[in-house]
Amino acid sequence: QPSLFYAKGPQCGALLEEFRRTYPLQWCMPCSSGTASLHIAVAALQLPPGSEIITSPVTDMGSVIGILYQQLVPVFADIHPHTYNLDPAAVRRAITPKTRAIMPVHLAGNPSDMDALMAIAREHNLLVIEDCAQAWGAAYRGKPVGLFGDLACYSFNEFKHVSCGDGGIVGTNDSRYG
């Protein structure tokens, strides 16, 4: 019976093969939802409780649930008034000694300013999880979103423009998380 229900089933294999044509991520894991993909990514960072992850205040709760479940602290930085994505200047102001990661949310197919966010991450030794749930096919400077940070998360929820009813994928090219 064809189904995306089983992670090792033929449909998941076919989905991953097709997915990697656009998103060449070496390690990918299909999962039950975009929320689950974000939770897997946050858990993979293995951050100590109380660590902070800076993210957007304009997002689905799925971006925040994994942070809270891992006993981490979501820190909401302001968004840019024209893009509705994280404002890099606000991210910089939100960094504290407890900050360990940034989670940009590419909202409504509009990519975040990944050059600025990755520069901030490198400067402060922060990890980056890209929430690409609403950004299928979006590119930043000609490169698909999700290929900039340490981990990328995608959703197949029925509300997304690429849908399987539900499901998600978390992916990386970083062997620490493979």
Secondary structure, 3 states (H helix, E strand, C coil): CCCCCCCCCHHHHHHHHHHHHHCCCCEEEEECCHHHHHHHHHHHCCCCCCCEEEECCCCCCHHHHHHHHCCCEEEECCECCCCCCECHHHHHHHCCCCEEEEECECHHHCCCCHHHHHHHHHHHCCEEEEECCCCCCCEECCEECCCCCCEEEEECECCCCCCCECCEEEEECCCCCC
